[in-house]
């Protein structure tokens, strides 16, 4: 599995760079810093898993209500015309269709805590129909690449951070984020479709994509008509109102079908605990490798190298100061978030670098984290071309983010 070589590479590079820092720069604390960072990340990985247990139990409990009450079947039928085209290997009416839709919808609303449990549920259902239990199936790869693209209609957390850090107009990055993340999603969809020989030039797919473009355009128009200070407030309200409404709809449909709602919730919540325990080693593994790479100074050297190479071409290098967020984004969501906040603190929330870091943060998702946790939750060893397609989608989103940053704010 390619993650095996990448994981080893992170640790070996961290060791080499740490040796350089010790022998060349005389930094006697570097090995201690690297190991303390590793220990801290191992603890963080476990704490994230424990924290995720509650969210998993809650949302898998809600999904179990939807599954037994019939709501998931209704959703599956609603999305079947489009999903059957891009997920041709999923049997008609399979509950995985509904779970995939719920996960992607939560991502679009910027609700990370809700999206992860829904995504893990979808992976378990996809594993049930996977003929080779150790090898990623075509639907799994399509699903995860769309996840890594991170299509987000409402970047709630980014707008909140900008508001807290004193941005005059926290929502001024909304439009470029929306365009950049759509570029990432479209790139991921097209790339996987080409590899899996899925025909996207059919009426259903084109109408659906056209509808999404219309929806995004409408959202942009509506939000542009609101007072700037209210965009973040209404975005938050819309996202959480929809989420609460889904819970009420699931319970209502279950009551109508005379399903034991509470018992269904408890059965689903029990599954959440088991899933959370299963992802602990995978989460700790990827976080520790990334932390060692970063603490050794390898990330700093990489940024300096890129800045030097860009300067040789004569291209404007202002965007390089925002690259830590771009380079960290595929590796760690919390790490990229920290880089984004640092950029806004150092350069200012309304600076070019501050705004560009926010656009990059919203342009794609954490590819390595998603693949490690999602594939790890169902014990997939061979991820095939999932990582390459996910990184390509990330690259498209981040490249679009940089170009849009120059277009809007430079």
C-alpha positions in Angstrom: 0.0 0.0 0.0 1.4 3.4 -1.0 0.5 4.8 2.5 3.1 2.4 3.8 5.9 4.0 1.8 4.7 7.5 2.5 4.6 6.8 6.3 8.1 5.4 6.2 9.2 8.4 4.1 7.9 11.0 6.5 9.8 9.4 9.4 13.1 8.8 7.5 13.1 12.4 6.1 12.4 13.7 9.6 15.4 11.8 10.9 17.7 13.0 8.2 16.6 16.6 8.6 17.0 16.3 12.4 20.5 15.0 11.9 21.3 18.0 9.6 20.0 20.4 12.3 22.1 18.7 14.9 25.4 18.4 13.1 25.2 21.6 10.9 23.2 24.0 13.0 24.2 22.6 16.4 20.5 22.2 17.6 20.9 19.9 20.5 17.2 19.9 21.3 16.0 18.8 17.8 15.7 15.0 18.6 13.9 15.8 21.8 11.5 18.2 19.9 10.8 15.5 17.3 10.1 12.8 19.8 8.0 15.0 22.1 6.0 16.0 19.0 5.5 12.3 18.2 4.4 11.6 21.8 2.0 14.6 21.8 0.5 13.5 18.5 0.0 10.0 19.7 -1.9 11.4 22.7 -3.8 13.7 20.4 -4.8 10.9 18.0 -6.2 8.9 20.9 -8.0 11.9 22.3 -9.5 12.6 18.9 -10.7 9.0 18.6 -12.2 9.1 22.1 -13.9 12.4 21.2 -15.1 10.9 18.0 -16.7 8.0 19.9 -19.5 10.3 21.1 -20.1 11.8 17.6 -20.0 8.3 16.0 -22.4 6.9 18.6 -24.8 9.8 18.1 -24.8 9.8 14.3 -24.8 6.1 13.8 -27.7 5.9 16.2 -29.6 8.5 14.1 -28.7 6.6 10.9 -30.0 3.4 12.4 -33.3 5.1 13.1 -33.3 6.2 9.5 -32.4 2.8 8.2 -35.0 0.9 10.2 -37.7 3.5 9.7 -37.2 3.7 6.0 -35.8 7.2 5.6 -32.5 5.9 4.2 -34.3 3.9 1.6 -36.2 7.0 0.6 -33.0 9.0 0.2 -31.4 6.1 -1.7 -34.3 6.2 -4.2 -34.0 10.0 -4.5 -30.3 10.0 -5.4 -30.3 6.7 -7.3 -30.6 8.2 -10.8 -27.4 10.2 -10.4 -25.5 7.9 -8.0 -26.2 4.8 -10.1 -24.2 6.5 -12.9 -21.1 7.4 -10.9 -21.4 4.3 -8.6 -22.5 1.7 -11.1 -21.2 -1.2 -8.9 -23.6 -0.4 -6.0 -26.8 -2.5 -6.2 -30.0 -0.6 -6.8 -31.6 0.4 -3.6 -28.6 -0.4 -1.4 -28.5 1.7 1.8 -24.9 2.8 1.0 -26.4 5.2 -1.5 -28.2 7.0 1.3 -25.2 7.0 3.6 -22.9 8.4 0.9 -25.4 11.2 0.2 -25.7 12.1 3.9 -21.9 12.2 4.2 -21.4 14.4 1.2 -24.3 16.7 2.3 -22.7 17.2 5.7 -19.4 18.0 4.1 -21.0 20.6 1.8 -22.6 22.2 4.9 -19.2 22.4 6.6 -20.2 20.0 9.4 -17.0 18.0 9.8 -18.1 16.4 13.1 -21.2 15.0 11.5 -19.6 14.1 8.2 -17.0 11.7 9.6 -19.4 9.3 11.3 -21.7 9.3 8.2 -18.7 8.5 6.0 -17.5 5.6 8.2 -21.0 4.2 8.1 -21.0 4.4 4.3 -17.6 2.6 4.2 -18.9 -0.2 6.2 -21.8 -0.6 3.9 -19.6 -0.5 0.8 -17.4 -3.1 2.4 -20.4 -5.5 2.7 -20.6 -5.6 -1.2 -16.9 -5.5 -1.8 -15.8 -8.8 -3.4 -12.2 -8.5 -2.2 -12.2 -7.4 1.5 -8.6 -6.2 1.5 -8.7 -4.3 -1.7 -10.5 -1.0 -2.3 -13.5 -1.3 -4.6 -14.4 1.1 -7.3 -17.3 2.7 -5.3 -15.0 3.1 -2.3 -12.4 5.0 -4.4 -15.0 7.3 -6.0 -16.6 8.0 -2.6 -13.3 8.8 -0.9 -11.9 10.9 -3.7 -15.1 13.0 -3.6 -14.5 13.3 0.1 -10.9 14.4 -0.3 -12.1 17.1 -2.7 -14.1 18.5 0.2 -16.9 20.3 -1.7 -18.1 22.9 0.8 -21.0 25.2 0.3 -20.9 26.8 3.7 -17.3 27.2 5.2 -18.6 27.8 8.7 -15.4 27.3 10.7 -13.3 29.4 8.4 -15.7 32.4 8.6 -15.8 32.0 12.4 -12.0 32.1 12.7 -11.8 35.2 10.5 -14.4 36.9 12.6 -12.5 36.0 15.8 -9.2 37.3 14.4 -10.7 40.7 13.4 -11.4 40.5 9.7 -13.3 43.6 8.6 -15.5 41.3 6.4 -15.1 37.7 7.5 -17.1 36.4 4.5 -15.0 38.0 1.7 -13.3 34.7 1.1 -16.6 32.8 0.7 -16.9 33.1 -3.1 -13.3 32.0 -4.0 -13.5 29.1 -1.5 -16.7 28.0 -3.2 -15.2 28.1 -6.7 -11.9 26.4 -5.6 -13.6 23.6 -3.8 -15.9 23.0 -6.8 -12.8 22.8 -9.0 -11.4 20.1 -6.7 -14.6 18.1 -6.6 -15.0 18.2 -10.4 -11.4 17.2 -11.0 -11.8 14.2 -8.6 -15.0 13.1 -10.3 -13.6 13.3 -13.8 -10.3 11.6 -12.9 -11.9 8.6 -11.2 -14.6 8.4 -13.9 -11.9 8.2 -16.6 -10.0 5.4 -14.8 -13.2 3.5 -14.0 -14.6 4.1 -17.6 -17.7 5.8 -16.3 -19.5 7.9 -18.9 -20.2 11.3 -17.6 -21.6 12.6 -20.9 -25.2 11.4 -20.2 -28.3 13.3 -19.5 -28.7 12.5 -15.8 -25.1 13.4 -14.9 -25.1 16.6 -17.0 -28.4 17.7 -15.5 -27.2 17.0 -12.0 -24.0 18.9 -12.5 -25.9 21.7 -14.1 -28.2 21.7 -11.1 -25.3 21.9 -8.7 -23.8 24.8 -10.6 -27.2 26.5 -10.5 -27.5 25.9 -6.7 -24.0 27.3 -6.1 -24.8 30.3 -8.3 -28.1 30.9 -6.4 -26.3 30.6 -3.1 -23.7 33.1 -4.1 -26.5 35.5 -5.3 -28.5 35.2 -2.1 -25.5 35.7 0.2 -24.2 38.6 -1.8 -27.6 40.3 -1.2 -27.1 40.0 2.6 -25.3 42.5 4.8 -21.6 41.4 4.9 -21.7 41.1 8.7 -24.7 38.7 8.5 -23.3 36.1 6.0 -21.4 34.1 8.6 -24.5 34.2 11.0 -26.9 33.0 8.4 -24.5 30.4 7.1 -24.3 28.9 10.6 -28.0 29.0 11.0 -28.8 27.3 7.7 -26.3 24.5 8.2 -27.4 23.6 11.7 -31.1 24.1 10.9 -30.8 21.6 8.1 -29.0 19.1 10.3 -31.6 19.3 13.1 -34.4 19.0 10.5 -32.8 15.7 9.2 -33.0 14.3 12.7 -36.6 15.3 13.1 -37.5 13.9 9.6 -35.8 10.5 10.5 -37.7 10.2 13.7 -41.0 11.2 12.2 -40.7 8.6 9.4 -39.7 6.0 11.9 -42.7 6.8 14.1 -45.0 6.5 11.1 -43.6 3.1 10.3 -44.0 2.1 14.0 -40.3 1.6 14.5 -38.9 1.5 18.0 -37.0 4.7 17.8 -35.1 4.6 21.0 -34.0 0.9 20.6 -32.9 1.6 17.1 -30.8 4.6 18.3 -29.1 2.4 21.0 -28.3 -0.3 18.5 -26.7 2.2 16.2 -24.8 3.9 19.0 -23.2 0.6 20.0 -21.8 0.3 16.5 -20.3 3.8 16.9 -18.1 2.7 19.8 -16.8 -0.3 17.9 -15.9 1.8 14.9 -14.1 4.4 17.0 -11.9 1.8 18.7 -11.0 0.3 15.3 -9.6 3.6 13.8 -7.4 4.5 16.8 -4.1 2.8 15.5 -4.6 4.2 12.0 -5.2 7.7 13.3 -2.3 7.7 15.7 0.0 6.3 12.9 -0.6 9.0 10.4 -0.6 11.9 13.0 2.7 10.8 14.5 4.5 10.6 11.1 3.2 14.0 10.1 4.2 15.5 13.5 7.8 14.2 13.2 8.1 15.5 9.7 6.9 18.9 10.8 8.9 19.1 14.1 12.2 18.1 12.4 12.0 21.3 10.3 11.5 19.4 7.0 8.4 21.4 6.3 10.3 24.7 6.7 13.1 23.5 4.4 10.5 22.5 1.8 8.9 26.0 1.9 12.2 27.7 1.6 13.1 25.5 -1.4 9.9 26.2 -3.1 10.3 30.0 -2.5 13.8 29.9 -4.0 12.7 28.0 -7.1 9.7 30.3 -7.7 12.0 33.3 -7.3 14.2 32.0 -10.0 11.3 32.0 -12.5 10.6 35.7 -11.8 7.0 34.9 -10.7 5.6 36.8 -7.8 6.4 34.9 -4.6 3.8 36.5 -2.3 1.7 33.3 -2.3 4.6 31.2 -0.8 3.9 32.5 2.7 0.5 30.8 2.5 2.0 27.5 1.3 2.4 26.0 4.8 -1.4 25.7 4.8 -1.4 24.2 1.3 1.2 21.6 2.2 -0.3 20.7 5.5 -3.9 20.5 4.2 -3.6 17.0 2.6 -1.8 15.7 5.7 -3.7 17.1 8.7 -6.9 19.1 9.1 -5.9 20.5 12.5 -2.3 21.2 11.3 -3.6 23.1 8.3 -6.1 25.0 10.5 -3.2 26.0 12.8 -1.2 27.2 9.8 -4.1 29.2 8.6 -4.6 30.9 12.0 -0.8 31.6 12.3 -0.9 33.2 8.8 -3.8 35.5 9.9 -2.1 36.3 13.2 1.3 37.1 11.7 0.2 38.9 8.5 -3.3 40.0 9.5 -6.7 38.5 8.7 -7.3 41.0 5.9 -3.8 40.6 4.3 -3.2 38.8 1.0 -1.5 35.9 2.8 -4.2 35.7 5.5 -7.0 35.6 3.0 -5.2 33.2 0.7 -4.5 30.8 3.6 -8.3 30.8 4.3 -9.1 30.1 0.7 -6.6 27.2 0.6 -8.0 25.8 3.8 -11.4 25.6 2.3 -10.3 24.4 -1.1 -9.8 20.7 -0.4 -9.8 18.1 2.4 -7.3 16.1 4.4 -6.5 13.3 1.9 -4.1 11.3 4.1 -6.3 11.5 7.1 -9.4 10.5 5.2 -7.8 7.5 3.4 -6.0 6.3 6.6 -9.1 6.5 8.8 -11.8 5.4 6.3 -9.9 2.5 4.8 -8.5 1.6 8.2 -12.1 1.4 9.6 -12.8 -1.5 7.2 -9.3 -3.0 7.1 -8.5 -2.2 3.5 -4.9 -2.9 2.7 -4.7 -2.2 -1.0 -6.0 1.4 -1.7 -5.1 1.1 -5.5 -5.2 4.6 -7.1 -7.3 6.4 -4.4 -4.3 8.4 -3.0 -3.2 9.6 -6.5 -6.6 10.7 -7.5 -7.2 12.3 -4.1 -4.0 14.3 -4.2 -4.8 15.4 -7.8 -8.1 16.7 -6.6 -6.3 18.5 -3.7 -3.8 20.0 -6.2 -6.6 21.3 -8.4 -8.4 22.9 -5.5 -5.2 24.5 -4.0 -4.0 25.7 -7.5 -7.4 27.3 -8.1 -7.3 28.8 -4.6 -4.0 30.5 -5.3 -5.1 31.8 -8.7 -8.4 33.1 -7.1 -6.5 34.7 -4.3 -4.5 36.7 -6.8 -7.6 37.5 -8.8 -9.7 38.7 -5.8 -7.2 40.1 -3.3 -3.8 40.9 -4.8 
